[in-house]
């Protein structure tokens, strides 16, 4: 926000604000519908219209109930989830995703899109992890900033969420986060800081949880001290839906708009109750004026009051292409120990595909991130589309979720805040009938697997586990999949294993016997096509894990040191040792490390040099593609203290760059490093466990 413009904008907003009555002002600072504030028609001030993201623009709801309007005009481009996007490690794809989301939001007539979510994946069990980017603050912010800029190009505001330390769903409305300020500032706040400072996010959403005993949406510490005073934020702060609990506290904090899930709009804390406090002289009207000024400034930035506003568009072929581009780069090749992948499409005459996730659509699940996708290409469809009619593709389910779960109430958000708003979901309970049914599915699949040369299993999680309001109890695969995979590998050791999901799963029971393993995510409408392209070598995989894949959840510091999914207090005793920072420093081996992801080609790191120029540090390195296929490599830079100090992780990601190299090609790259100092080592590598050089030295 350039200063001069800001000052002028503020002056104009102040003038407009002075013409408003108290009632009109109050109407602008709370929800008058579930996703909209009240307009002031006599002065030409429109309502502020919001919609959920981040995987696309959500369906239309009735103004005062969580019933879908039910028309067919709100099907949209379904984008890969933020975890998938982060796995691309490609800032330009983050920008493109933002641009698609912004254009579609505008195309659907929205002013604010409620995303991206930039909360840190503190535990692999958090049900909303699929909406978030990473366990690492640097990767998160590097993806979030271009994303936000992309959205806002379209005269739509991004709403970076959920501010802050919103890392579990259990009792999400009441849990009090106990965290030391160093960890808060080094791990949980940087993405928000960059989102507002560099990304210029016009709005930000407060979180449900408490921090230091105060609800985030009314927190003096977070909103007044940090966001406004320290960071000088001039944008609009919006509450999470139902995140406000006290009129005076909310009004006196720097919260600007209160939203909630009920239809008693006049009873919202910042509605009639606030008006009463103003009339009684207990709260100065000036407090409200300031909020209104910021909302009017936002409207000006979005050209809602003046100038020409971009119209956007949704469901364009370009948007679908973007969804495919992101999906392609998000697929992570975890293992290919016998080089069995890619499969040859020409030699595939018969293939067996097993697993419910091969044929399951995920778009309309997960909570507020649900999407009415224009279409969703499942893995099975993607495989069939790629192979064509001359190959015989046989499909069996092999496992299934509880069919009775499938008709879950789609109107869940109406009572989503009851009982504290979230709980731990135990999915691995099955009655006799379901157990028997699963056994029959398994036997059928195993019998068939013996007869086929080529077998692909596609399983993992779905939005029963990766879902708002849920945390998982553990990392175990649901629906008896472990047993199925073990038996499949026994029946046919060449079985390719594909896992889909938003968070890692335990693989210990079978990973040593599986030679080819792929991780894909909720990868949007083109996800199945992208996966098939990787399986059959049309796309060389280049995804890298944006988070540690633990062997089991107790290897994660939030469980080993701190606590997680507790009802009253979440104790972040692990401090800054989150994710790989803990694993590396305390020698705990993950199943697959942060930054891991294989390719069908090979990359040689030929040289790496530390350069200091104009007060900034860079690594200049030369990388060669020494394999037979064109491919993309993500060069990762980690910093760590030369002499180990207590409280400082041994390595932290501080730079990366993704580069396309043709087979046989070499490129020199210059990669900026954040937080460099003389007493830190610089490692350059292909993943956290595949470091190729340390400040010039090999190794
Ligand atoms: C979620 C937000 C979402 C809002 C509106 C809340 O339950 O926490 O992320 O934007 O609902 O649907």
Boltz pocket constraint, residues with backbone or C-beta under 6 A from the ligand:
constraints:
  - pocket:
      binder: B
      contacts: [[A, 52], [A, 114], [A, 161], [A, 240], [A, 241], [A, 368], [A, 416]]
      max_distance: 6.0
